[in-house]
């Protein structure tokens, strides 16, 4: 199979670090050793990790890191050979356990210790050696004026080369309150940089005002000085826009006298370059974002944001990943060192609710004194928007790892394809450290559920999963970036990481004001499929860990009294639980998930027999049909049925779908919303389309597809939401108004499976 790189950068990238997730059909691959990546027939160094297996032990997903030579201003195609005779001898990274911790020999060499107060014991970049005391923080200050130190825990090796080494540890911000953090280091073979990921966790019972959170890499003998400055007209500071004037400025700012530099962009980079160690700084806050125009899909790129300090012995550039999207942020370079201000002091306000976490990432790019600012800027921008290859949609189709949403190219209808793209692209982009990767839902907000404030969607209906499916179906990288961005937020902000209530730990918050204020955790708003997709596509172990934590929360909730009587909770509640637990069983084949699935299926049977269908209590004296909730249950049961087919389940689903058609389908071809005169309005919920498609799949009868025709075309012909709208500051967010993500999350899979079935039967 081919790995395809689209044209991206004007400069070639030699032995560039890249990664790809490769799906395989059941039984097609049993071991990863013979899988090789080839470029022009040459075996390229690679690092492989199996992220999912089938029940028979064969590989379902293989995550591969590899080196590629990417041309300037051109495309590239590499090949995957799954049964290759060639052997790629590559020594690469070496991770060695020591008495104190670990040593890593990579593009830069370093050592870390358990129970330390510094990230590194030492680091050697080929030009300089940095000692532990030069790595300061990240240091936390809270809103009450308390300053916190750093105490690391035990390091764990998550990946061990030869291309990439990943180390993780938990730690504590030592001070007035018990605030936790997680630290992750990623080292790269052949490359003089290391990525630092820092995730702060509010493990207190109260909101935590993060007044500042600052890391510094200090020059030898320098004092820590994290005071924020603003760039002003100063004869010792040069300002330029773009790279054309950089060579002349570099002559006037020789590194032997310490050259400082900051840069930020969304188009051409704006540089501030200081002579003689003069301080330069960049700050991004809400007011800045409100007044800045940009035209990017900001999940892919907004711009870059970095600080560099270089002297006669060498230098380091620190780039914050997606700094503007995660404002407030600042970087500073001066005589004393480079400062990464994940939360700069006295800039806007960041308040984390109890149980929240947030990961921030930055790259330390070490370099020699001869490194040009053009190349420093180039690498900083590539960090923000790395090369991301794709596989053909046919690879995913043939592997069968995803629902069959792959329409034959000769049967595609371009108005449908355009509509699906418009629905995916047309969502609000909301900036802010605690908001990036989420968006408010206009419907919930306008209903007043947020008490005058935006109601955040919290990834309702599993928006990342819809994006992952769309990426596999099209190969368009921005859909992959949508998924990664939303999962990053989901893992941190939308999940409860600390609580004294065991029914909240690991659970996903239902949509609410402030992401979790006045929030509840219920089975009907907990998903995992997008997180599992994220694990496969990125190799990030925390995505899998978060999904398992959500599943364990669902298991605890299902033991509570409200779920013990069939029919007492809606079809949506136990339906979503069944979907979550089934997905975790497919991922892990751990029988603890399937045991509760069997219990839910038993409840469905009892419920159906008792009432003659899946009807739900509404008012105290009514039992009604809610079509979209029943469709959730049908869709979830169908996922279970595909693993454990039983004729009685098939018959129950057919009877339920027939009941929807007989009672919920109106003469105009649409389904009603709910079965009460006061709620009998026109429905447009696409989940009914999934139920109709399942009816067709179970029987082969296209009459079910006909029942969904009007709902399908009504959704396809609806105007696509705007990609961006007006900007406004609301609390700790800059909101680029548009639709929320819920509509696409809910509609993509039903629309796609129905579209596929209609195309296969020439019914479009």
C-alpha positions in Angstrom: 0.0 0.0 0.0 1.1 3.6 -0.6 1.8 6.3 2.0 1.0 9.6 0.3 2.5 13.0 1.3 0.9 16.1 -0.2 3.0 19.1 -1.3 3.7 21.2 1.7 6.9 23.1 2.4 9.3 25.0 0.1 12.3 23.4 1.6 13.2 19.7 1.5 13.0 17.7 4.8 15.6 15.0 4.9 15.0 12.1 7.3 11.9 13.8 8.6 10.1 12.1 11.5 6.6 10.9 10.3 4.0 8.6 11.5 1.0 6.6 10.1 -1.7 4.3 11.5 -2.1 1.2 9.3 -5.3 -0.9 9.6 -5.4 -4.6 8.8 -8.1 -7.1 8.1 -8.6 -9.9 10.6 -5.9 -12.6 10.1 -3.9 -10.6 7.5 -1.0 -9.8 9.8 0.1 -11.7 12.8 3.4 -10.1 13.6 4.9 -6.6 12.9 8.5 -7.6 12.4 8.4 -8.0 8.6 6.5 -4.7 8.1 8.8 -2.2 6.4 8.5 1.3 5.0 10.2 1.8 1.6 11.1 4.9 -0.2 12.4 4.4 -3.8 13.0 0.8 -2.9 15.1 1.7 0.1 14.1 0.5 3.5 13.6 3.4 5.9 14.2 3.3 9.6 10.9 2.7 11.5 9.4 2.0 14.9 6.3 -0.1 15.2 3.7 -0.4 17.9 0.6 -2.6 17.8 -2.3 -0.6 19.2 -5.1 -3.1 18.6 -5.5 -6.8 17.9 -8.3 -9.1 16.9 -9.6 -11.8 19.2 -7.5 -14.3 17.3 -4.3 -12.3 18.0 -3.8 -10.9 14.5 -3.1 -7.2 14.2 -5.9 -4.8 13.8 -4.0 -1.5 13.9 -0.3 -0.9 13.6 1.1 2.5 14.5 4.4 3.2 12.7 6.9 5.9 13.1 9.4 6.3 10.3 11.9 8.6 8.6 11.2 10.0 5.2 13.0 12.2 2.7 10.4 14.8 1.6 11.1 17.0 -1.4 10.8 20.7 -1.6 7.4 21.9 -3.0 6.4 18.5 -4.2 4.5 15.4 -3.3 6.0 12.1 -2.2 4.9 8.5 -2.1 6.3 5.7 0.1 5.3 2.1 0.3 4.3 -0.2 3.1 5.4 -3.8 2.6 3.8 -6.1 5.2 5.9 -9.2 4.4 9.2 -7.7 3.5 12.5 -9.6 3.2 14.6 -6.4 3.6 16.1 -5.7 7.0 16.7 -2.1 8.1 19.6 -2.1 10.5 19.3 1.1 12.6 20.7 1.7 16.0 18.9 5.0 16.8 17.9 5.9 20.3 19.1 4.1 23.4 17.3 4.3 26.7 19.2 3.0 29.7 17.9 2.5 33.3 20.2 3.9 36.0 20.1 3.8 39.8 18.4 7.2 39.8 16.2 7.1 36.7 17.0 6.9 33.0 19.5 8.1 30.5 18.5 8.7 26.9 20.9 8.8 24.0 19.1 10.5 21.0 19.5 13.6 18.9 20.2 15.2 22.3 21.4 13.2 25.2 19.9 13.6 28.7 19.3 12.0 32.0 16.2 12.1 34.3 15.8 11.1 38.0 13.0 9.8 40.0 11.8 12.1 42.8 13.7 15.1 41.4 13.0 18.8 41.5 14.1 19.4 37.9 13.0 17.9 34.6 16.5 16.9 33.6 19.6 16.0 35.5 21.7 17.1 32.6 21.3 17.6 28.8 24.0 17.6 26.1 23.0 18.9 22.7 26.3 18.6 20.9 27.3 22.2 21.5 26.6 22.7 25.3 26.0 20.8 28.4 23.1 22.0 30.6 22.9 21.2 34.3 19.8 20.3 36.3 19.7 23.8 37.9 19.3 25.4 34.5 15.9 23.8 33.9 13.5 25.8 36.1 9.9 24.7 36.7 7.3 24.8 35.3 6.5 26.8 38.4 2.9 27.5 39.5 1.6 30.5 41.2 -2.1 30.5 42.3 -4.5 33.4 42.6 -4.0 33.6 46.4 -0.3 34.5 46.0 1.1 31.1 46.7 4.1 29.9 44.9 4.7 26.2 44.2 7.8 24.1 43.7 8.2 20.9 41.6 8.5 17.3 42.8 8.6 14.6 40.2 7.5 11.0 40.8 8.7 7.8 39.2 9.5 7.9 35.5 8.0 5.3 33.1 9.3 4.5 29.6 6.3 4.5 27.3 8.2 4.0 24.0 11.8 2.9 23.7 13.1 3.7 20.2 14.8 3.3 17.9 13.3 6.5 16.4 11.4 8.0 19.4 11.6 7.6 23.1 8.7 8.7 25.3 9.0 9.0 29.1 6.2 9.9 31.5 5.9 10.6 35.2 3.4 12.0 37.6 4.5 14.9 39.9 3.3 17.4 42.5 3.3 21.1 42.6 4.6 21.4 46.2 3.0 24.2 48.1 -0.1 25.4 49.9 -2.5 23.0 48.0 -2.1 19.6 46.6 -1.9 20.3 42.8 -0.7 17.4 40.6 0.8 17.3 37.2 2.0 14.8 34.6 5.2 15.3 32.6 6.0 13.7 29.3 9.3 13.9 27.4 9.6 12.9 23.7 13.1 12.5 22.2 13.9 12.0 18.5 16.7 10.1 16.8 19.1 12.3 14.8 17.3 15.5 15.7 18.5 18.1 18.2 15.2 18.7 19.8 13.0 17.3 22.6 9.3 17.9 23.2 8.0 18.6 26.8 4.4 18.0 27.6 3.2 19.4 30.9 -0.4 18.5 32.2 -1.5 20.4 35.3 -4.3 18.6 37.2 -6.5 20.4 39.8 -6.5 17.7 42.4 -8.1 20.0 45.0 -11.7 20.3 46.0 -12.0 23.9 44.9 -11.5 26.0 41.7 -7.8 26.7 41.1 -6.9 30.1 39.8 -3.7 29.6 37.8 -2.1 33.0 38.1 1.0 31.9 36.3 2.7 28.7 35.1 6.3 29.3 33.8 9.2 27.1 32.6 12.7 28.5 31.9 15.9 27.2 30.4 18.5 29.4 32.1 22.0 30.4 30.9 24.8 29.1 33.1 25.0 31.2 36.3 21.9 33.2 35.4 19.1 34.1 37.9 15.5 33.2 37.2 13.6 36.3 36.2 10.1 35.6 34.8 8.9 39.2 34.8 6.8 39.9 31.7 7.9 42.7 29.4 6.3 44.3 26.4 8.3 44.9 23.2 8.7 48.6 22.6 10.6 50.8 20.2 14.1 50.3 21.3 17.3 50.8 19.4 18.6 47.4 20.6 15.6 45.5 19.1 15.0 45.0 15.4 11.6 44.2 14.1 10.9 42.6 10.8 8.0 40.8 9.0 9.0 37.7 7.0 12.5 36.3 6.4 13.9 38.6 3.7 15.7 41.0 6.0 16.9 38.4 8.5 20.5 38.0 7.0 21.2 41.7 7.4 19.8 41.9 10.9 21.8 38.8 11.9 25.0 40.7 11.0 24.0 43.5 13.4 23.1 41.1 16.1 26.1 38.8 16.4 25.6 35.7 18.6 29.0 36.3 20.3 27.2 39.1 22.2 24.0 37.0 22.7 21.2 37.3 20.1 17.7 37.1 21.4 14.6 36.6 19.2 10.9 36.1 19.5 8.5 35.3 16.6 4.8 34.9 16.1 2.8 34.5 13.0 -0.4 33.5 11.3 1.0 34.4 7.8 4.5 35.7 7.6 6.4 35.6 10.9 6.9 38.8 12.8 10.4 38.8 14.4 11.7 40.9 17.3 15.5 40.5 17.5 17.6 41.8 20.3 21.3 42.7 20.4 23.5 42.1 23.5 21.0 39.9 25.3 18.3 42.6 25.2 15.0 41.2 26.3 12.3 40.5 23.7 8.9 39.1 24.4 5.6 38.0 22.7 2.3 37.9 24.5 -1.0 36.6 23.2 -4.2 37.4 25.1 -7.9 37.7 24.4 -7.7 41.3 23.2 -4.9 40.4 20.8 -6.9 37.5 19.3 -10.1 39.6 19.0 -8.3 42.1 16.8 -6.3 39.6 14.7 -7.5 38.4 11.3 -6.6 34.9 10.1 -8.0 32.5 7.5 -6.7 29.1 8.6 -8.4 26.0 9.7 -6.9 26.6 13.1 -6.8 23.0 14.2 -4.2 22.6 11.4 -2.4 25.9 11.8 -2.9 29.3 13.2 0.8 30.3 13.2 3.8 29.9 15.3 5.0 31.4 18.6 8.6 31.0 19.8 11.6 32.5 21.6 15.2 31.9 20.9 18.4 32.7 22.7 21.8 32.1 21.0 25.3 32.9 22.1 28.8 32.0 20.8 28.5 28.4 22.1 25.0 27.7 20.7 21.4 28.3 21.4 17.9 27.0 22.1 14.5 27.9 20.6 11.3 27.2 22.6 8.1 26.9 20.5 4.7 26.5 22.3 2.4 24.3 20.3 -0.8 26.1 19.3 -0.1 29.0 21.7 -2.7 31.3 20.3 -5.4 28.7 20.3 -4.5 28.0 24.0 -4.1 31.6 25.1 -3.0 33.3 27.4 0.6 32.6 26.4 3.9 34.4 26.4 7.5 33.7 25.5 10.6 35.7 26.5 14.3 35.6 25.6 16.9 37.7 27.4 20.4 37.5 28.7 19.3 35.1 31.5 17.6 32.5 29.2 14.4 31.5 27.4 11.1 31.6 29.2 8.0 29.6 28.2 5.0 31.1 29.9 2.2 28.5 29.7 0.2 31.0 31.7 1.8 34.4 31.9 1.3 36.5 35.1 -1.3 39.2 35.0 -2.6 38.3 31.5 -6.3 37.3 31.3 -7.6 34.7 33.8 -7.4 30.9 33.9 -9.5 29.1 36.5 -9.6 25.3 36.5 -12.5 23.6 38.2 -11.9 20.8 40.6 -10.9 17.6 38.7 -9.9 19.5 35.5 -6.6 19.0 33.8 -4.9 20.6 30.8 -1.8 19.5 28.8 0.4 22.1 27.1 3.3 21.2 24.8 6.5 22.9 23.7 9.5 22.0 21.7 13.1 22.8 22.8 15.1 23.0 19.6 18.8 23.1 20.4 21.2 24.3 17.7 24.7 25.6 17.0 25.6 29.3 16.9 25.7 29.2 13.1 22.0 28.3 12.9 20.1 31.0 10.9 16.9 32.5 12.1 15.3 31.4 8.9 15.9 27.8 9.8 14.8 28.3 13.4 11.6 29.8 12.1 11.2 27.0 9.6 11.5 24.2 12.3 9.2 26.1 14.6 6.5 26.3 11.9 7.0 22.6 11.0 6.4 21.8 14.7 3.1 23.6 14.4 2.1 21.8 11.2 4.1 18.7 10.6 3.9 16.6 7.5 1.1 14.1 7.9 0.7 11.4 5.3 -2.4 9.4 4.5 -3.5 6.1 3.2 -6.1 5.5 0.5 -9.6 5.1 1.8 -9.6 1.7 0.1 -7.1 0.5 2.7 -9.6 1.2 5.5 -12.5 -0.3 3.5 -10.6 -3.5 2.8 -9.4 -3.8 6.4 -13.0 -3.6 7.7 -11.9 -1.8 10.9 -14.6 0.9 10.5 -18.3 0.9 9.6 -18.8 0.6 5.9 -19.1 4.2 4.9 -17.0 3.9 1.8 -19.1 4.7 -1.3 -17.7 3.5 -4.6 -16.2 6.4 -6.5 -18.3 5.9 -9.6 -21.5 6.1 -7.4 -20.6 9.2 -5.4 -22.9 12.2 -5.7 -20.9 15.4 -5.4 -23.7 17.4 -3.8 -23.7 14.9 -1.0 -19.9 14.9 -0.7 -19.9 18.7 -0.6 -22.6 18.7 2.1 -20.6 16.3 4.3 -17.5 18.5 4.0 -19.5 21.6 4.8 -21.0 20.0 7.9 -17.5 19.0 9.2 -15.8 22.3 8.5 -18.6 24.5 9.7 -18.1 24.5 13.5 -17.1 27.3 15.9 -13.4 27.7 16.8 -13.1 28.7 20.4 -9.8 29.8 21.8 -8.6 29.6 25.3 -6.5 27.2 27.3 -9.5 25.4 28.8 -11.8 25.8 25.7 -9.7 25.0 22.6 -11.0 21.8 21.1 -14.6 22.4 22.2 -17.4 24.7 21.2 -20.7 25.9 22.7 -23.9 24.4 21.5 -26.3 27.2 20.3 -29.4 25.2 21.0 -28.6 24.4 24.6 -27.2 27.9 25.2 -30.4 29.6 23.8 -32.5 27.4 25.9 -30.9 29.0 29.0 -29.3 25.8 30.3 -26.1 27.7 31.0 -27.8 30.4 33.1 -26.8 33.1 30.6 -23.4 31.6 29.8 -22.4 29.3 26.9 -23.2 25.6 27.3 -20.1 23.7 26.1 -20.8 20.7 24.0 -18.2 18.5 25.7 -17.8 16.3 22.6 -21.4 15.2 22.7 -22.2 12.4 20.3 -18.5 11.7 19.9 -17.4 14.4 17.5 -13.8 13.0 17.3 -15.1 9.6 16.1 -17.0 11.3 13.3 -13.8 13.2 12.3 -11.7 10.0 12.4 -14.2 8.2 10.1 -14.3 11.1 7.7 -10.5 11.2 7.6 -10.3 7.5 6.8 -13.0 8.0 4.1 -11.3 11.0 2.4 -7.6 11.1 3.5 -8.0 14.9 4.2 -5.6 15.7 7.0 -7.6 18.5 8.5 -10.2 16.0 9.6 -7.5 14.1 11.4 -6.4 17.4 13.1 -10.0 18.1 14.1 -10.0 14.7 15.8 -6.7 15.2 17.6 -7.6 18.7 18.8 -10.9 17.7 20.2 -9.5 14.6 21.9 -6.8 16.6 23.5 -9.5 18.8 25.1 -11.7 15.8 25.9 -9.0 13.9 27.7 -8.2 16.9 29.9 -11.2 19.2 30.4 -14.2 17.0 29.7 -13.2 14.1 32.0 -13.2 14.2 35.8 -9.6 13.5 37.0 -10.2 14.1 40.7 -13.3 13.8 43.0 -14.3 12.4 46.3 -17.3 10.9 44.6 -16.3 7.6 42.9 -19.2 8.0 40.5 -17.4 10.9 38.9 -13.9 9.7 38.7 -12.9 9.0 35.1 -16.3 10.0 33.8 -17.2 12.4 31.0 -19.1 15.5 31.9 -22.5 16.1 30.2 -22.7 19.4 28.2 -22.9 22.3 30.7 -21.8 25.8 31.5 -18.0 26.1 32.1 -17.5 22.5 30.8 -18.3 21.0 34.2 -20.1 23.7 36.4 -23.3 22.3 37.7 -22.5 19.3 35.6 -23.5 15.7 35.9 -22.0 12.4 34.6 -24.5 10.0 33.1 -24.2 7.0 30.8 -26.0 8.8 27.9 -23.2 11.3 27.6 -20.1 9.1 27.8 -18.3 7.9 24.6 -15.0 6.2 23.8 -14.8 5.4 20.1 -13.2 8.7 19.2 -10.6 8.2 22.0 -9.8 4.8 20.7 -9.4 6.2 17.2 -7.1 8.8 18.6 -4.9 6.1 20.2 -4.7 4.3 16.9 -3.8 7.4 14.9 -1.4 9.0 17.3 -0.1 6.2 19.5 -0.9 8.3 22.6 -1.4 5.9 25.4 -3.4 8.4 27.4 -6.2 8.2 24.9 -6.6 4.5 25.6 -6.3 5.1 29.3 -9.0 7.8 29.2 -11.3 5.5 27.2 -10.9 2.7 29.7 -11.5 5.2 32.6 -14.7 6.3 31.0 -15.8 2.6 30.6 -15.0 1.9 34.2 -17.1 4.9 35.2 -20.0 3.6 33.1 -19.8 0.2 34.9 -20.0 2.0 38.2 -23.0 4.0 37.1 -24.8 1.0 35.8 -24.8 -0.4 39.4 -26.8 2.5 40.7 -30.5 2.2 41.4 -31.8 4.1 38.4 -30.6 1.5 36.0 -31.9 -1.6 37.8 -35.4 -1.6 36.3 -35.9 -2.0 32.6 -37.8 0.9 31.1 -37.2 3.2 34.0 -34.3 4.9 32.1 -34.5 5.9 28.5 -33.3 3.9 25.6 -30.6 6.5 25.1 -29.1 5.9 28.6 -28.4 2.2 28.4 -28.1 2.4 24.6 -25.0 4.6 24.8 -23.6 2.5 27.6 -23.9 -0.6 25.4 -22.1 1.2 22.6 -19.3 2.3 24.9 -18.8 -1.1 26.5 -19.0 -3.0 23.2 -16.3 -0.7 21.7 -14.0 -1.4 24.7 -14.6 -5.1 24.3 -13.6 -5.0 20.6 -10.5 -3.0 21.6 -9.3 -5.1 24.5 -11.4 -8.4 24.5 -11.6 -8.0 28.3 -14.7 -9.9 29.4 -15.5 -7.4 32.1 -16.9 -5.1 29.4 -19.0 -7.8 27.7 -20.5 -9.1 31.0 -22.3 -5.8 31.5 -23.3 -5.7 27.8 -25.1 -9.0 28.3 -26.9 -7.4 31.2 -28.1 -4.4 29.2 -29.2 -6.7 26.3 -31.2 -8.7 28.8 -32.8 -5.5 30.0 -33.7 -4.5 26.4 -35.4 -7.9 25.9 -37.4 -7.5 29.2 -38.3 -3.9 28.3 -39.4 -4.9 24.8 -41.5 -7.8 26.1 -43.1 -5.7 28.8 -44.3 -2.8 26.7 -44.2 -4.2 23.2 -41.4 -1.8 22.2 -38.8 0.6 23.7 -41.1 3.3 25.0 -40.1 5.6 27.7 -41.8 7.5 30.6 -42.2 11.2 29.9 -44.9 12.9 32.0 -46.0 11.1 35.1 -48.9 9.5 33.2 -47.4 8.8 29.7 -45.2 6.3 28.0 -44.0 7.5 24.6 -41.9 6.7 21.6 -38.8 8.9 21.2 -37.5 8.0 17.7 -34.0 9.2 18.0 -33.5 7.6 21.4 -34.8 4.3 20.2 -32.4 4.7 17.2 -29.5 5.1 19.6 -30.5 1.8 21.3 -30.9 0.0 17.9 -27.5 1.3 16.7 -25.8 0.2 19.9 -27.5 -3.2 19.9 -26.5 -3.7 16.3 -22.9 -3.2 17.2 -23.2 -5.9 19.9 -25.1 -8.2 17.4 -22.3 -8.0 14.9 -20.0 -9.6 17.5 -22.6 -11.9 19.0 -25.3 -12.6 16.4 -28.4 -14.1 17.9 -31.7 -14.6 16.0 -33.8 -13.3 18.8 -31.8 -10.0 18.8 -32.3 -9.7 15.1 -36.0 -10.2 15.4 -36.2 -7.7 18.3 -34.4 -5.0 16.2 -36.6 -5.6 13.2 -39.7 -5.4 15.3 -38.5 -2.2 16.8 -37.6 -0.6 13.5 -41.0 -1.7 12.1 -42.6 0.0 15.1 -40.7 3.2 14.3 -41.9 3.1 10.7 -45.5 2.3 11.7 -45.8 4.9 14.5 -43.2 7.7 14.0 -43.1 8.2 10.2 -45.5 10.9 9.1 -47.3 11.3 5.7 -44.8 13.9 4.6 -42.0 11.4 4.8 -40.3 12.8 7.9 -40.3 11.2 11.4 -41.8 13.2 14.2 -39.8 14.4 17.2 -41.6 12.7 20.1 -44.9 10.9 20.5 -47.1 13.6 22.2 -49.4 16.2 20.7 -47.2 18.8 22.3 -44.0 17.4 20.8 -45.3 16.0 17.5 -43.3 18.5 15.4 -41.2 17.7 12.3 -38.1 15.8 13.2 -34.8 16.1 11.4 -32.7 13.8 13.6 -30.4 11.7 11.4 -30.1 8.9 13.9 -33.4 7.5 12.4 -31.4 7.0 9.2 -29.0 4.7 11.0 -32.0 2.7 12.2 -33.5 2.4 8.7 -30.1 1.3 7.3 -29.9 -1.3 10.0 -33.4 -2.5 9.0 -32.1 -2.9 5.4 -28.9 -4.7 6.6 -30.9 -7.2 8.7 -33.5 -7.9 6.0 -32.2 -6.9 2.6 -35.5 -5.0 2.1 -35.0 -1.6 0.6 -38.3 -0.4 1.9 -36.5 0.8 5.0 -34.2 2.9 2.9 -37.2 4.5 1.2 -38.5 5.5 4.7 -35.4 7.6 5.2 -35.3 9.4 1.9 -36.9 12.7 2.9 -34.9 12.9 6.1 -31.7 12.3 4.2 -32.2 14.9 1.5 -33.6 17.5 3.9 -30.3 17.2 5.8 -28.1 17.2 2.7 -29.8 20.2 1.2 -29.7 22.2 4.5 -27.3 25.1 4.2 -23.8 24.4 5.6 -22.8 26.4 8.6 -20.2 29.1 8.2 -16.6 28.1 8.8 -16.1 31.2 10.9 -18.5 33.9 12.3 -18.1 36.9 14.5 -15.6 36.9 17.3 -16.3 37.8 20.8 -14.8 37.4 24.3 -17.0 35.4 26.7 -15.4 34.7 30.1 -12.1 32.9 29.4 -12.8 32.2 25.7 -12.6 34.0 22.4 -15.4 32.4 20.5 -15.5 32.5 16.7 -19.2 31.9 16.4 -20.7 29.3 14.2 -22.5 26.0 14.8 -21.3 23.7 17.5 -19.8 20.3 16.8 -22.9 18.3 17.9 -24.7 18.3 14.6 -21.8 16.8 12.7 -21.0 14.3 15.5 -24.6 13.1 15.5 -25.3 13.1 11.8 -22.1 11.9 10.0 -22.3 8.2 10.6 -26.1 7.9 10.0 -25.8 10.0 6.8 -22.8 8.0 5.6 -24.1 4.5 6.1 -27.5 5.5 4.6 -25.8 7.1 1.7 -23.6 4.0 1.1 -26.7 1.7 1.2 -28.6 4.0 -1.2 -25.7 4.2 -3.6 -25.2 0.4 -3.6 -28.8 0.0 -4.6 -28.8 2.8 -7.2 -31.5 4.6 -5.2 -29.9 8.1 -5.2 
